[in-house]
Amino acid sequence: MPRYNSAERLIVARFLTLPALLVLLACGALATGCIPGGSGDHAPAVTPSAVVPQLAADGATAAIPTVTGEAASLLAQAKSSNPERAAFAEKNGARIVPTSDGRSFFVVWTPDGKPIGDRPVIATLHGHASWAFDELYLWQSQAASRGYAVAALQWWFGQGETPSHYYLPLELQREFQRLFERENVRPGTVLFHGFSRGSANIYGLTALDRAQGKAYGLLTIANAGKASEDFPINRDIAAAKFGSSPLDGTNWVLFCGGRDENPERSGCPGMTDAAAWVERFGGQVRLFIQDPNAGHGGFHQTPAHVAAALDVFAGLLKTATTPAAVPPTPPPVAGTKPGSAQSPEERRASERQLLPGVTAVEQWTQIGVAGGRENFAPSVVRLPDGRYRMYANGGPGRGIVSLVSSDGLTFAAEPGVRLDGAGAGALDCIASHPWVVPMAGGYRMYYSGDANCVQGDGHGEHAFRVLSAFSRDGLAFEREGVRVDVGGSTGLTTAGHGRILVRSDGSYLMVFSADLAGKVGPADVLAAISSDGLTWKVDLSPIAERAHDPTITTVDGTVVVYTTFLGDNFLVLESKDGSSFEPKRWLEFFASNGQRIEEFGDADVAVLPDGRLALYGSGKGSPGVVILVQK
């Protein structure tokens, strides 16, 4: 592989035309502001244009769908989170287009404000816990200089850090294809881009675009995020479910920074692995930019890098022909239409087939909500004065916070943070998913600590352990250390979301989410026991396979575990002895307006003053921690 060195960066290029190499060499010798055909870090002023009708498939005009419901709430959150970049989009005439499922939206920009049509388009995915407005802001200047459109998908739902809080690759492919169909985009004219967590998902999106879509993509930019081999779609690619060479005919630009804080995942070692992975499945790496002085976001911080990638895209557009034949679409899941994603109902039914003996279903309905979208994973504690205190995740960068209530229904936020992340280098760089146990002399909080500092950025890349902290008053907590570790001492690769039951004999029973070393597949719920709440013995036999994020309580002397099962089911298990658990029933959840709450989880239970058992948790689009009771 030829290498081109400069004092500022190392650019690795393959299959480049001579003009492209000359551009790279020239930029390498100049300052970072080198932008062939561009104008610097900021876009030229573009007069805002009125929102125009979109073109229907037959060439007639069609009204732009209205952003309502979940998408409208998410849009409002995005605007309030970064008003400057939202204002930038408005000033430059961007359109807000809802996704086909009504859960989110695109920010679509074209130089003249019209539908995308025949012009090339940059279809982009933001990073972890970020916003589509960020992507337009970063791409608009260079896109404008070349006459390209930008379509940025808001693929994070505004809260949470698990894959269920984002669109999955199959859903990404569906939404982009439906947008392209509405906008009359031609196949072979799209540049797919993903940054960080978006990059980790861009590999699956590209494969699905070839295998199940219309091959819209001509070039993919994987920007600081490798293809994790344990990601489900990537396992499908490796298992040849989309053919032996599912990336055949795809073209790639990869970027990494030598100062990336996570080199094996998103830095140059990780992206070198990604380049080999892409080529193993038939893709061609046209350009690999390795900048030794750049950090995680170095691609857009150096305009020359963006210009070099767009030069590759421009060269491919000049020589593009009809994409090669793609592998056949795999057989659809039973009950779905060929080439379509499963509906939520089909997905739930498919998951339940794995436990055919569980047929009972309970329905629960919303009676309240606590906190805001940023709050989830609650632990509800009854205080000595009869009040309820809810501990919960405070959102990105906010650690663990608390709210208080007199009735368990109406909660007010308490000032400050109960426990913040310890920062880079600590096993609990990020602290989340609290569980608080009242005891003599105070309160012990068990929580998930992530040593990788990423709050879910990249699938399967967490370094979760269960840790604890102690407080005299339930407000100021001091760290105590690791309670359930990973590695050789336990045989686990991750351990988190610990929930503890104090038994009648004074001993402790913990249920928690875990990944077992050497086991491929979804997480399981495991149990551990302790005599003092500090030293734990883990039982490696799962009490619930394919389940995660449990909670535990006792009801009339029976130990009851509530847990998410796979992606969109919620399972109840019961045990008389606290050792052998039997799955009993499914729970279904409904908002106060009667609509189904999908992917409900991260739950806790508490008894209300009137004796009713309440569940606290959140699902897709939840405005905060939802409070439910059985119908």
N, C-alpha and C positions, 0 to 999 in steps of 0.2 A: 504494500500500500504506500504510494508516494506521500511524503510529508512536506508541508510548506511552513517554514519557521519565520517568525518575526519577533521583535522584542515584546510585542503586546499579546500575541495569541498564536496558537498552533491550529492550523486549519488542515484537515485531512480531506482530500477530494478524490473521488473516483468517477470515471465515466464522464468527465466534464469536457465540454468543448473548449477550444483554445480561447475564445473571447471570455468565457466564464472564468478560466484560470487567470487571464490578464486582469480581470476585475478584482479577483481575490488578492492577487499579488499587489495590485495598486492600493487596495484598502489596507492591506497588512502594513504598508509602508507609511500610511497616513494616520491622522488622529481618528478617534472613535467616531467622529461626526461624518466620516466618509459615507455618503449615501448616493450612489449613482442614480441620477434622475430625481433625487429627493431634495428636501429643504431643511434638514436638521431634525432636532428632537421633537418639534411641534408641527402639527399639521397646518397647512395654509388655511386661512379662513374660508369657510364654505357657507354661502348664504343659505339659511334654513329654507327648505322648500315645503310646501303644503303636502300633507299625506295624500297620495294619489291612489286611485283604484288599482287593484292588482289585475293581472291578465288571467282569465280563465283558460282552460285547456283549449277551447275552441277559438281563442283570440279575443273573445268578448271581455268586457270588464267585469270584475267581481269585487264586492265590498270586502275590505279587510275585516276579519273576524274581531269581535269585541273582546277585550281582556276583562274577564269577570271571575268571581269566585276565588278559588285557591290561587290562580295565576295573578289576579289583581292584588291580593294580599301580599304575595311574594314580590310583586313589582313594587309595591309601596315600601316593603322592607328593604329592597335593593336600593331604592332612591334615598331612603333615610340613612342607610349605612354609608353611602358615599355620594352625597348630593353634588359635589363638584363634577364627578365623572358622569352622573346622570344628566346634569345640566349641559355637559359637553356633547352628549348624544343628542339632546334636544336641539341645541344650537346648530348642530351640523345636519339636522334633518333626518335623523334615524327614525325608523318605524318600529313599534312594538307589536310583534305578531304572536298570538297565543299558540301554544303547542296543541296538537290535535286532541290530547286527552284532558286539556283544560287545567293542568296542574302547574304549568310554568309558561315561559315565553322566550322568544328570540328577540334580540336587538339586531335589526337588519338595516344596513346602510348601503346606499349606492351613490355615486358621484352626482347624479342628477335627481335623486329622490324617487326614481321610477322603479318598478319591479326589476329583479335581477336579470331575467331574460338570458341573452346569449353571452353576456359578459362573464369573465372568470370571477370566481367567488372564493374568499377565504372563510371556511367554515371552522369555527374555533371553539375549544372547550377551555374554560378557566381552570385554575388550580383549586386546592382544598379551601372550602369555606369562603369562596370568593364570588364575584359577580360578573355577569355578562357585560356590564358597562365597562369594566376594567379592560376586557379584551378589545372592545371597539376603540377605546382610548389609545391602547398600545399599537393597534394595527392601522388606524385610520389615515395617518399621514402618508405612510408608504403605499397603502392601497390607493389613495387618491392620486398619487403621482403616477400610477400605472393604469388607472381606470378600472380597478378591481372593486368588487362589492365585498362586504363583510357581513357574515351571519354568525352572531355569537349566541350560543344556547345557554340559558340559565339552567344548568343541569343539577345544581345543588338546590335542595328544597328549603334552605334557610335555617335549618337546625339539624343537630345530630352529626355523627361522624362515622356511621357504619355504611356499608354499601346500600342499604335500604333508604338512606337519606339522599341518595343520588339516583339519577337514571342509570340503569344497567346498559351494557353495550347494545343489546338487542333493541332496547327502547331508544337509545341514541340513534341507531340506524333508522328506526321507524320514523322518528321525528324529523331528522334531517331529510329523509326521502320525501316525506309528505310536504315539507316546506319547499323543497326543490320542485316538486310537481306543481305546487301552487304558483311558484314564481317562474315556471317554464325554463328551468336551468337545464342545460344540455349535459348529458353524461360525458365524462372525460374533461370537465372544465373546473373541477373543484380542487382546492388545496385544503386538506384536512390538517388542523393543527391542534395539539393538546399540550398544555403546560402542567408539569408536576403530576398531580393526580389525574388531570385531564390527559396527560401523556400516557400514563399507565393504562388508560382505557382506550387510547386511540388505536392501539394494535387490533383489538377486537372489533372496533368500529370499522376499520379498514377492511378486515377480513369479511365481515358481514356485508359491507357495501359491495364486495366482489361476488360473494356466494349467494346472497339472498336479495340484493338490491339491483340497481341498474348500472353499477360501476361508474358512479359519478366522480369518484376520486381519481385524480391524475398524479398528485403528489401528496405525501403525508409528512408533516414535521413532528417528530417526537422530541419534545423540548423538556429535557431534564426529568425524565421518568421512564424507567425501563419496563419491559414486559415481565411482570412477575409470573413465574411458571405455575404458581398455585392459584392464580385467578381462574375462575371457572371457564370463561370463554377461551382463555389461553390453553387450558387443559383440553378443551374440545378441539382446538387447532392442532395441538400435539397429537391427539388421538385420531387425526385425519377425518374428523366428522364433516369437514368442508373440503375434502379431497387431500391428496398427498402434498400438494403445493398450493395451499390456499392464498398465499400472497404473490403468486405468479403474476407478473405484469404490473405490480405495484412499484412505485418509486418513492424513495425516502430521503429526507434530510434529518440528521440527528444532531443535537446540541448537548454539550456538557460543560460545566465549569470546574476548573481545578480546585476551587475553594468551596465547592458545595459541601454543606455540613453533613450530608448523608451520601458519601461517595459510592457505596455499594449499591444503593438504590437509585439515586438520581445523578450522581457525579460521574466522572469519566470511567471508573471501573465498571459501574453498572451499565452505562450506556454503551460501552464496548461489548458487554454481554448482549445488550439489546441489538446491536448491529449484527452480531453473529446469529442471533435468534431470527431476525428478519430474513437474513439470507438463507438460513436453513429451510425456511418455508417458501422460498421462491422470490422474495422481494429483492430489489436492487437499491443499495445505499449509494445515492448519487453524490451526497456531500455529508461529511461528518465533521462538524465544527467542534474542536476541543480547545477551549480558551483557558489557559493555565491560571489566569489572573481573575477569572470571573467566579461569582457565586451562583446561587441557585437560580436567580432571575437574570443572569447575564445575557441571555439571548436578546431580549428587548432593550436592555440597558446599553447595548452596543449596536447602533443602527446599521453598521457595516455587516453585522451578522444577518440581520433581517434582510438587507438588500441582497446579500449573497444567496440566501435561500430563495428569495423571489426571482433572482436571475435564473436559478435552476428551473423554477416553475415556468418562467417565460420561455426558456429554451424548449421545454417539453411541449408547451402549447403550440409552438411553431411546427414541431415535427409530429404532433399527436395524430394517431390514426384510430380507427375503431378499436376499442379494447379487445384484447384476446378473449377467446371463449373462457368462461369461468366455470369452476366446478359446479355440478348440479346441486340444487338445494337438498339438504338432508330431509328424510321423512319427517313430517310434522308430528308434534306431540298429539296423542289421541285427543280428539275433540276440538282441535284447532284447524283453522283453514290453512292450506299450504302457503308458506311464505309470510304468515302473520304471527305476531306475538300472542302468547296466551292472554286471555282476559283475566282480571283478578279472580273471577269466579272459577274459571278453569284452572288457574294456578292453585287456588286453595283446594279444589277437589283432587287435583293431581297429588299434592303433598299429603293429603289425608289418606290416600290409597296406601301409603306406607304403614299406616296403623289401622288396618281394616276392622279390628275389634273395637275401636272407639267410634261409637255412633251417636252418643248423646251430645246435644248441643244446648248451651245456655246463651241467652242474649242479655247483654248489659247495655244500659243507656246513660248518656251523659246528663249530669245534673249540675255541673260546675266546671270551672277552669281556674287554674292557679298560675301565676307568673306569666311570662311571655314566651315567644317562640324559641328564645335562646335557652330556656330552662327545660331540662328533661332528666331522666334517671332519678326519680325522687326516692327519698327515704323519709317516711312520716313517723314521728315519735310523739307519744302522748307525754306531756310535761306534768310535773307534780301538781301544778295549779289547775290542771284540766285542759289547758290549751294544747294545740297541736303545732309542732314545728316541722316544717318540711325542709330537708336538705336536698339540694339538687345541683346538677351541672349549671354553671353560670354562663355558658357559651364560650366561644373561642377566646382564649386569653384571660378568662375571668375565674378559673378555678371552680371551687365549690362554694355556693352561697346558701342562704336560708331565708325562709318565709315563715310567718307565724299566723295562727288562726284561732279563734275562740270556738268554732263549730266544726272544723275540718272541711269546710266548704269555701269560705271566703278568706283568702290569704293576703297578707301584706308583706312586702319585701322588708327584710331587716338590713340595716346599713352594714357595709363592709363585706369582707370575704372570710369565710370560715377556714378555708385551707386553699392556698394557691400552689401552683406547680413549683417545684424546687429549682427548675431551670436546667440548662444544658449540663450534661455530665452526671446528673442524678438519676437514680432508678425511677424516681417519680418526677421527671422533668415536667410532665403534665399529670395533674391529679384530677380524677373524675369518678363518677359512679359511686357516690357515697352510700354507706349503710351504717347507721348510728345505733348503738346498743346502750341504753341506760344501765348503769351499774352503781354499786356503792362508791361514793366519792366522786361521781361524775359521769362522763360519757366517753365511750370508745367508738371512734369512727374507723370503719374498714373502707378502703377505697382502692380504685384501680390506679396504678402508676405506670406511665408509659415512658420508658427510657429513651425512646426514639424521638420524642419532642414533636410528633407530627399530627396528633389528633386525627388519625385515620388517613393521612395523606399517602395514598398508595395502598393497594389491597394486600393483606397478609404481611405487612411490614411493621406492625406494632411490636413492642417489646413489653407486654403487659405482665404485671405481677400484682398480687394482693398485698397491700400494706396497711398499717394502722396508725392512728394518732389519738391522743387523749386530751380531754378538756374537763376542767372542773365545773365550768358553767354552761357548756354546750355551745359556746361561741368562739372562744380562743383555743385552738387545738395545737398541740405540740407533737411532732412526728415521733413514732416509736420504732419504725423499721419494717422489714419485710415479714409477712405472715405466711404467704404461700409463694414460694419461689419457682423459678423455671430452671431447666437444665438437668444435670445428672442426679441431683438430690431428690427430684420429684418425678422425672420422666415426662415433664410437660414442656411445651414450647411457648405457650401463653397461658396465663391464668388471670381472670378478672371478674368484675361484677359479683364479688362475694356477698352473700346474704346469710345472716346468722340467726339461729334460733337457740335461745337459752332453754335447756331442757329442765324437767322437774328435779333432776338430781344435781343440778348446778353445772353440768357439763355443757359443751357447745357443739352445735351441728351447723356446718357451713355448706351451702350449695353455691356453685360458681361455674362460670363458663371456662372451658379449657380446650386446648388443642394438645392431643397426645403426640409425643415424638414418634415419627415413623408412620403416622396415620394420615392418609390423604382424605380430605372431604370436609364437610361442615363441622363446626365446633360441637361439643357435647356438654351436658351438664354433669359435673362430678360432685362428690361429697367429701368432706373432711371433718374430723372430730378433734376436739381439744378439751382438756380438763381446766385450762386457765384462760382461754381466749387468745393466747399468745403463741403457743407451740402447737402446730397442727399436723395431723397425720392424714395424708391424702389416700383415698380409695380410688384406684385407677379404673375400676369397673363403673362405667357411666350409669347414672340413674335415669338418664334420658339422652339417647343418641339423636344427633341432628338438631339439637335444641341449644338455646343460648339465652343469656340474660334472665335468670330465674329470680323468683322471690319466694319466701317461705313463711308460713304461719301455722297456727293450730286452730282447728275448728272442731269444737265438741270432742276434744281428745284425740282427733286425727291430725297427723302432720300433713299439710297440704303444700304442694309446690306448684306455683304458676310460672309458666315459661313460654317464651316464643319458640315455635317449632318451624324450622326452615325459614322461609321468607314472609309468609302471610297467614300463619295460623298461630293460635294461642292455646296451649294445652294445660290441663290440670292433672296432676298426679297426686295420689294419696298413699299414705303408709300408716299402719297401726304402730309400728315399732321404730319408725324413723330410719330404717335401714333398707327395707325392700319396698320399692315404690311401684305402683301400678297406674298406668294412664287410664283416666276415667272419662273425660269429656273435653269437648272443644268449647271455647268461648268466642262469641262474636260481639262486636262493639258498634254502637250507633251514636252519632252525634245528636245534639238536641234537635236538629232539623230533620232527623230521621235517616240521614245518609250514613252509609257504612263507613266506619273508620278502618282504613286499610293499614296493614303492617303495624298494628298496635304492639307495643312492647315497652321495655325498660320500666317495668311496673313495680308497684308496692301495694300493700293492702293495709287498711286500718278500720277499726270499728268506730262508727259515728255515734254521737250522743244518743240518738234514738235507737241504737242497737243494730242498725244495718251495717253490712260489710261493704266498704267502698274500695274500689280499685283506682289507683292513680297511675297514669302513664301517658304515652303520646304515640301518635301515628302520623301518617303522611298528612301534611297540611294542618296539623293541630296548632291552634293559636297559643298553646302553652301546655302545662300539665293538665290533662283532662281527668275529671273526677266522674266515675261511673258507679252505678248500683245495678244489681240484677233486676231485670224486668219482672 
